[in-house]
Amino acid sequence: MNRHQGGRGIFPLAVFTFLLGVFFGASANAADTDAVLSANELANRLSTLQQDGSSYIRLRLVVMPSSGAPSTTLQIQLVQRRTKNSTDVIYQILWPKDRKGESVLLRKSGNRPATGSHFVPPGTMHPLDSSMMKDPLFGSDLSYADSIENFFAWDSQKIVGEERVGRVNCQILESKPGKGQHSIYSSVRSWVDTNRLVPLRVEKFFSQGQPTRRIETTRVSKEDDGRYIPASLRIRGPRNESVTDLEGSRLDTRVTYEERDFTPEALKELKRPKAPSSSQ
């Protein structure tokens, strides 16, 4: 992933969020994670990595139907601002041409339910309320909720076991929302490589207790400074009708975004990386 280092540090999120929040975001230096971490310590570190302020991300999204039908490829840009108390994200399609400009705004503040807007050029705007957070993002296996929630910040965090993912031994961290914390999921389990502080697998559960979505890290990149970052993801959703691959191509943390950048009206223009003013 091409990276542009900003003043606040090299890695911005997330994106898992996963999503994109957690995965296409920051990870810790292996030297910082040698100590054995409790469930809350591990969750706090992963949560903090998502609270990285403003960032700009370019990625490729490919939806591959299980029926053998032609796949759908989208080039997407993300404009986001993630803090401890709120998350604002805009997803915009850059390619193909017939969908260029289609955009989704998602906003979440504190424990309030997430809301947003879906814009289809030239002038169709659909509000997204909390009941729509299960709906797919651009027809992919990601839901809106996957793109906005930080489950590592939920009240309940517990280590429930260990398991190898490939050749890597992982701690299994179970996250559950506390009272007043709104989510479409009842629990989330993350298989975390604690040496690199990278989630290699995430499974999300509805109230029935069956996994409804699995997100796997398929490629991990090592940065020049020794840090690791998930660079590619594979998502399987509840429909079992398709698989979605995400691959990051650009990440820029030398940006700043303001409240006016995250409004329905702002969706009508394609965003570009916005460098901070010289006074900042």
C-alpha positions as a Markdown table, in Angstrom:
| # | Residue | x | y | z |
|---|---|---|---|---|
| 1 | Met | 0.0 | 0.0 | 0.0 |
| 2 | Asn | 1.4 | 3.4 | -1.0 |
| 3 | Arg | 1.6 | 5.5 | 2.1 |
| 4 | His | 2.0 | 9.2 | 2.8 |
| 5 | Gln | 3.3 | 9.9 | 6.3 |
| 6 | Gly | 1.5 | 12.6 | 8.2 |
| 7 | Gly | 2.4 | 14.6 | 11.3 |
| 8 | Arg | 0.3 | 12.4 | 13.6 |
| 9 | Gly | 2.0 | 9.2 | 12.8 |
| 10 | Ile | 2.2 | 6.7 | 10.0 |
| 11 | Phe | -0.9 | 4.7 | 10.3 |
| 12 | Pro | -4.4 | 6.1 | 10.4 |
| 13 | Leu | -7.0 | 3.6 | 11.3 |
| 14 | Ala | -8.6 | 1.1 | 10.0 |
| 15 | Val | -10.2 | 0.1 | 8.6 |
| 16 | Phe | -11.2 | -2.8 | 11.1 |
| 17 | Thr | -13.5 | -1.7 | 11.8 |
| 18 | Phe | -12.9 | -2.8 | 10.7 |
| 19 | Leu | -13.2 | -2.0 | 8.9 |
| 20 | Leu | -12.0 | -0.6 | 7.5 |
| 21 | Gly | -11.3 | 0.9 | 10.5 |
| 22 | Val | -9.3 | -1.8 | 12.1 |
| 23 | Phe | -7.8 | -3.4 | 9.1 |
| 24 | Phe | -6.7 | -0.7 | 6.8 |
| 25 | Gly | -5.3 | 1.3 | 9.7 |
| 26 | Ala | -2.7 | 1.3 | 12.3 |
| 27 | Ser | -0.9 | -1.6 | 13.8 |
| 28 | Ala | 1.7 | -1.6 | 16.5 |
| 29 | Asn | 5.4 | -2.3 | 16.4 |
| 30 | Ala | 6.1 | -5.9 | 17.5 |
| 31 | Ala | 8.5 | -4.7 | 20.1 |
| 32 | Asp | 5.7 | -2.9 | 21.8 |
| 33 | Thr | 3.6 | -6.0 | 22.3 |
| 34 | Asp | 6.0 | -8.5 | 23.9 |
| 35 | Ala | 4.2 | -8.3 | 27.2 |
| 36 | Val | 1.2 | -10.5 | 27.9 |
| 37 | Leu | -1.9 | -8.4 | 27.6 |
| 38 | Ser | -5.2 | -8.8 | 29.3 |
| 39 | Ala | -8.4 | -8.7 | 27.3 |
| 40 | Asn | -9.1 | -5.1 | 28.1 |
| 41 | Glu | -5.5 | -4.0 | 27.4 |
| 42 | Leu | -5.6 | -5.8 | 24.1 |
| 43 | Ala | -8.9 | -4.2 | 23.1 |
| 44 | Asn | -7.8 | -0.8 | 24.3 |
| 45 | Arg | -4.7 | -0.9 | 22.1 |
| 46 | Leu | -6.7 | -2.0 | 19.1 |
| 47 | Ser | -9.4 | 0.6 | 19.8 |
| 48 | Thr | -6.8 | 3.4 | 20.1 |
| 49 | Leu | -5.3 | 2.5 | 16.8 |
| 50 | Gln | -8.6 | 3.4 | 15.2 |
| 51 | Gln | -8.9 | 6.8 | 16.8 |
| 52 | Asp | -6.3 | 8.3 | 14.5 |
| 53 | Gly | -8.0 | 11.5 | 13.4 |
| 54 | Ser | -8.4 | 12.3 | 9.7 |
| 55 | Ser | -7.2 | 10.1 | 6.8 |
| 56 | Tyr | -7.7 | 9.5 | 3.1 |
| 57 | Ile | -7.7 | 5.9 | 1.7 |
| 58 | Arg | -7.9 | 4.5 | -1.9 |
| 59 | Leu | -8.9 | 0.9 | -2.3 |
| 60 | Arg | -10.2 | -1.7 | -4.8 |
| 61 | Leu | -13.4 | -3.6 | -3.9 |
| 62 | Val | -14.2 | -6.8 | -5.8 |
| 63 | Val | -17.5 | -8.7 | -5.3 |
| 64 | Met | -17.3 | -12.3 | -6.7 |
| 65 | Pro | -20.7 | -14.1 | -6.9 |
| 66 | Ser | -20.6 | -17.8 | -5.9 |
| 67 | Ser | -22.9 | -18.5 | -8.8 |
| 68 | Gly | -20.0 | -17.9 | -11.2 |
| 69 | Ala | -21.6 | -14.7 | -12.6 |
| 70 | Pro | -19.2 | -11.9 | -13.6 |
| 71 | Ser | -17.5 | -10.2 | -10.7 |
| 72 | Thr | -18.0 | -6.5 | -9.9 |
| 73 | Thr | -15.0 | -4.3 | -9.4 |
| 74 | Leu | -15.1 | -0.8 | -7.8 |
| 75 | Gln | -12.4 | 1.7 | -7.2 |
| 76 | Ile | -13.3 | 3.6 | -4.0 |
| 77 | Gln | -12.0 | 6.4 | -1.9 |
| 78 | Leu | -12.6 | 6.9 | 1.8 |
| 79 | Val | -12.5 | 10.2 | 3.6 |
| 80 | Gln | -12.7 | 9.7 | 7.4 |
| 81 | Arg | -12.3 | 11.3 | 10.7 |
| 82 | Arg | -12.2 | 8.9 | 13.7 |
| 83 | Thr | -11.8 | 10.0 | 17.3 |
| 84 | Lys | -12.6 | 8.5 | 20.7 |
| 85 | Asn | -16.1 | 10.0 | 20.7 |
| 86 | Ser | -17.2 | 10.0 | 17.1 |
| 87 | Thr | -16.6 | 8.5 | 13.7 |
| 88 | Asp | -17.4 | 10.2 | 10.3 |
| 89 | Val | -16.8 | 8.3 | 7.1 |
| 90 | Ile | -17.5 | 8.9 | 3.4 |
| 91 | Tyr | -17.2 | 6.2 | 0.7 |
| 92 | Gln | -17.2 | 7.4 | -2.9 |
| 93 | Ile | -17.0 | 5.3 | -6.1 |
| 94 | Leu | -14.3 | 6.6 | -8.5 |
| 95 | Trp | -14.7 | 3.8 | -11.1 |
| 96 | Pro | -16.5 | 2.4 | -13.2 |
| 97 | Lys | -17.7 | 5.5 | -15.0 |
| 98 | Asp | -21.4 | 4.6 | -14.8 |
| 99 | Arg | -21.2 | 4.6 | -11.0 |
| 100 | Lys | -18.7 | 7.4 | -10.5 |
| 101 | Gly | -19.8 | 9.7 | -7.7 |
| 102 | Glu | -22.1 | 7.3 | -5.9 |
| 103 | Ser | -21.4 | 8.0 | -2.3 |
| 104 | Val | -22.2 | 6.9 | 1.2 |
| 105 | Leu | -21.9 | 9.0 | 4.4 |
| 106 | Leu | -21.9 | 7.2 | 7.8 |
| 107 | Arg | -21.8 | 9.0 | 11.1 |
| 108 | Lys | -21.7 | 7.7 | 14.7 |
| 109 | Ser | -21.4 | 9.7 | 17.9 |
| 110 | Gly | -20.8 | 8.1 | 21.3 |
| 111 | Asn | -23.3 | 5.3 | 22.0 |
| 112 | Arg | -25.9 | 6.7 | 19.6 |
| 113 | Pro | -27.0 | 4.5 | 16.7 |
| 114 | Ala | -25.2 | 5.1 | 13.4 |
| 115 | Thr | -27.0 | 7.1 | 10.6 |
| 116 | Gly | -26.1 | 8.3 | 7.2 |
| 117 | Ser | -27.0 | 9.1 | 3.6 |
| 118 | His | -26.6 | 7.4 | 0.2 |
| 119 | Phe | -26.2 | 9.7 | -2.8 |
| 120 | Val | -26.7 | 8.5 | -6.4 |
| 121 | Pro | -25.8 | 11.1 | -9.1 |
| 122 | Pro | -27.1 | 13.3 | -10.4 |
| 123 | Gly | -29.5 | 14.1 | -7.6 |
| 124 | Thr | -30.9 | 11.2 | -5.7 |
| 125 | Met | -30.3 | 11.3 | -1.9 |
| 126 | His | -31.5 | 8.5 | 0.4 |
| 127 | Pro | -31.3 | 8.9 | 4.2 |
| 128 | Leu | -29.9 | 5.9 | 6.1 |
| 129 | Asp | -31.3 | 5.3 | 9.6 |
| 130 | Ser | -30.1 | 2.8 | 12.2 |
| 131 | Ser | -32.4 | 0.1 | 10.9 |
| 132 | Met | -30.5 | 0.1 | 7.6 |
| 133 | Met | -27.1 | -0.6 | 9.1 |
| 134 | Lys | -27.4 | -4.3 | 8.1 |
| 135 | Asp | -27.7 | -3.3 | 4.4 |
| 136 | Pro | -24.7 | -4.0 | 2.1 |
| 137 | Leu | -22.2 | -1.3 | 1.2 |
| 138 | Phe | -22.3 | -0.8 | -2.6 |
| 139 | Gly | -23.7 | -4.4 | -3.0 |
| 140 | Ser | -20.7 | -6.0 | -1.3 |
| 141 | Asp | -20.5 | -8.4 | 1.6 |
| 142 | Leu | -19.7 | -5.5 | 4.0 |
| 143 | Ser | -22.6 | -3.9 | 5.8 |
| 144 | Tyr | -22.8 | -0.2 | 6.7 |
| 145 | Ala | -22.3 | -1.2 | 10.3 |
| 146 | Asp | -19.0 | -3.0 | 9.5 |
| 147 | Ser | -17.7 | 0.3 | 8.1 |
| 148 | Ile | -18.5 | 2.5 | 11.1 |
| 149 | Glu | -18.4 | 0.4 | 14.3 |
| 150 | Asn | -15.5 | 0.1 | 16.7 |
| 151 | Phe | -16.3 | -3.1 | 18.6 |
| 152 | Phe | -12.9 | -2.9 | 20.4 |
| 153 | Ala | -14.4 | 0.0 | 22.4 |
| 154 | Trp | -17.4 | -2.1 | 23.6 |
| 155 | Asp | -17.7 | -2.6 | 27.4 |
| 156 | Ser | -17.3 | -6.4 | 27.5 |
| 157 | Gln | -14.0 | -7.8 | 26.3 |
| 158 | Lys | -12.8 | -11.3 | 27.1 |
| 159 | Ile | -10.1 | -13.7 | 26.0 |
| 160 | Val | -11.9 | -16.9 | 25.1 |
| 161 | Gly | -9.1 | -19.1 | 23.7 |
| 162 | Glu | -6.2 | -19.5 | 21.4 |
| 163 | Glu | -6.1 | -20.8 | 17.8 |
| 164 | Arg | -3.7 | -20.9 | 14.9 |
| 165 | Val | -4.6 | -18.9 | 11.8 |
| 166 | Gly | -2.3 | -20.3 | 9.2 |
| 167 | Arg | 1.1 | -20.5 | 10.9 |
| 168 | Val | 0.3 | -17.8 | 13.5 |
| 169 | Asn | -0.9 | -18.5 | 17.0 |
| 170 | Cys | -3.7 | -16.0 | 17.8 |
| 171 | Gln | -5.5 | -14.9 | 20.9 |
| 172 | Ile | -9.3 | -15.0 | 20.4 |
| 173 | Leu | -10.8 | -11.8 | 21.8 |
| 174 | Glu | -14.6 | -11.7 | 22.3 |
| 175 | Ser | -16.3 | -8.3 | 22.3 |
| 176 | Lys | -19.9 | -7.7 | 23.3 |
| 177 | Pro | -21.8 | -4.3 | 23.4 |
| 178 | Gly | -22.7 | -3.0 | 26.8 |
| 179 | Lys | -26.0 | -1.6 | 27.9 |
| 180 | Gly | -26.8 | 1.4 | 25.7 |
| 181 | Gln | -24.2 | 0.5 | 23.1 |
| 182 | His | -26.1 | 0.1 | 19.8 |
| 183 | Ser | -25.0 | -2.5 | 17.3 |
| 184 | Ile | -26.6 | -4.9 | 14.8 |
| 185 | Tyr | -24.3 | -7.6 | 16.3 |
| 186 | Ser | -24.6 | -9.4 | 19.6 |
| 187 | Ser | -20.9 | -10.3 | 19.7 |
| 188 | Val | -17.7 | -10.2 | 17.7 |
| 189 | Arg | -14.7 | -12.6 | 17.9 |
| 190 | Ser | -11.3 | -11.5 | 16.7 |
| 191 | Trp | -8.3 | -13.8 | 16.1 |
| 192 | Val | -5.4 | -11.4 | 17.0 |
| 193 | Asp | -1.8 | -11.9 | 16.2 |
| 194 | Thr | -0.6 | -10.2 | 19.5 |
| 195 | Asn | 3.0 | -10.0 | 18.3 |
| 196 | Arg | 2.2 | -7.8 | 15.4 |
| 197 | Leu | -1.1 | -6.5 | 16.9 |
| 198 | Val | -3.0 | -7.4 | 13.7 |
| 199 | Pro | -6.5 | -9.1 | 13.6 |
| 200 | Leu | -6.1 | -12.0 | 11.2 |
| 201 | Arg | -9.7 | -13.1 | 11.4 |
| 202 | Val | -12.9 | -11.5 | 12.7 |
| 203 | Glu | -16.3 | -13.3 | 13.0 |
| 204 | Lys | -19.5 | -11.3 | 13.8 |
| 205 | Phe | -22.6 | -12.8 | 15.3 |
| 206 | Phe | -26.3 | -11.8 | 15.4 |
| 207 | Ser | -28.4 | -12.7 | 18.4 |
| 208 | Gln | -28.9 | -16.3 | 17.1 |
| 209 | Gly | -25.3 | -17.1 | 17.9 |
| 210 | Gln | -24.3 | -18.2 | 14.4 |
| 211 | Pro | -21.5 | -16.3 | 12.6 |
| 212 | Thr | -23.0 | -14.0 | 10.0 |
| 213 | Arg | -19.9 | -12.4 | 8.7 |
| 214 | Arg | -16.2 | -13.4 | 8.5 |
| 215 | Ile | -13.4 | -11.0 | 7.6 |
| 216 | Glu | -10.0 | -12.4 | 7.0 |
| 217 | Thr | -6.7 | -10.7 | 6.5 |
| 218 | Thr | -5.1 | -12.2 | 3.4 |
| 219 | Arg | -2.0 | -10.1 | 3.2 |
| 220 | Val | 0.1 | -8.4 | 5.9 |
| 221 | Ser | 2.7 | -5.8 | 4.9 |
| 222 | Lys | 5.7 | -4.9 | 6.9 |
| 223 | Glu | 6.6 | -1.2 | 6.9 |
| 224 | Asp | 10.2 | 0.2 | 6.8 |
| 225 | Asp | 10.0 | 1.0 | 10.5 |
| 226 | Gly | 9.2 | -2.6 | 11.5 |
| 227 | Arg | 5.4 | -2.1 | 11.9 |
| 228 | Tyr | 2.8 | -4.4 | 10.3 |
| 229 | Ile | -0.4 | -3.5 | 8.6 |
| 230 | Pro | -3.1 | -5.6 | 7.0 |
| 231 | Ala | -3.1 | -4.7 | 3.3 |
| 232 | Ser | -5.8 | -7.1 | 1.8 |
| 233 | Leu | -9.0 | -8.5 | 3.2 |
| 234 | Arg | -11.6 | -11.1 | 2.2 |
| 235 | Ile | -15.2 | -10.8 | 3.5 |
| 236 | Arg | -17.9 | -13.5 | 3.6 |
| 237 | Gly | -21.3 | -12.3 | 4.4 |
| 238 | Pro | -24.5 | -13.9 | 5.7 |
| 239 | Arg | -26.0 | -14.5 | 2.3 |
| 240 | Asn | -23.3 | -16.9 | 1.1 |
| 241 | Glu | -24.0 | -15.7 | -2.4 |
| 242 | Ser | -20.7 | -13.9 | -2.9 |
| 243 | Val | -17.2 | -13.1 | -1.5 |
| 244 | Thr | -15.7 | -9.6 | -1.4 |
| 245 | Asp | -12.0 | -8.8 | -1.6 |
| 246 | Leu | -10.6 | -5.4 | -0.5 |
| 247 | Glu | -7.1 | -4.2 | -1.3 |
| 248 | Gly | -5.7 | -0.9 | -0.2 |
| 249 | Ser | -3.6 | 1.1 | -2.7 |
| 250 | Arg | -3.1 | 4.5 | -1.0 |
| 251 | Leu | -3.2 | 5.9 | 2.5 |
| 252 | Asp | -2.6 | 9.5 | 3.4 |
| 253 | Thr | -2.7 | 10.8 | 7.0 |
| 254 | Arg | -1.4 | 14.3 | 6.1 |
| 255 | Val | -5.0 | 15.5 | 5.7 |
| 256 | Thr | -7.5 | 17.4 | 7.8 |
| 257 | Tyr | -11.3 | 17.3 | 7.5 |
| 258 | Glu | -13.9 | 19.4 | 9.2 |
| 259 | Glu | -17.6 | 19.1 | 10.1 |
| 260 | Arg | -18.8 | 20.6 | 6.8 |
| 261 | Asp | -17.0 | 17.8 | 5.0 |
| 262 | Phe | -19.3 | 15.2 | 6.5 |
| 263 | Thr | -22.8 | 16.4 | 5.4 |
| 264 | Pro | -25.2 | 15.0 | 2.8 |
| 265 | Glu | -24.6 | 18.0 | 0.7 |
| 266 | Ala | -20.8 | 17.2 | 0.7 |
| 267 | Leu | -21.5 | 13.9 | -1.0 |
| 268 | Lys | -22.4 | 15.7 | -4.2 |
| 269 | Glu | -18.7 | 16.4 | -4.9 |
| 270 | Leu | -15.8 | 13.9 | -5.1 |
| 271 | Lys | -13.5 | 14.5 | -2.2 |
| 272 | Arg | -9.7 | 15.0 | -2.6 |
| 273 | Pro | -7.0 | 14.7 | 0.0 |
| 274 | Lys | -7.1 | 18.0 | 2.0 |
| 275 | Ala | -3.8 | 19.0 | 3.4 |
| 276 | Pro | -3.8 | 20.9 | 6.7 |
| 277 | Ser | -3.2 | 24.6 | 6.5 |
| 278 | Ser | 0.2 | 26.0 | 7.3 |
| 279 | Ser | -1.1 | 27.4 | 10.5 |
| 280 | Gln | -1.9 | 24.0 | 11.9 |
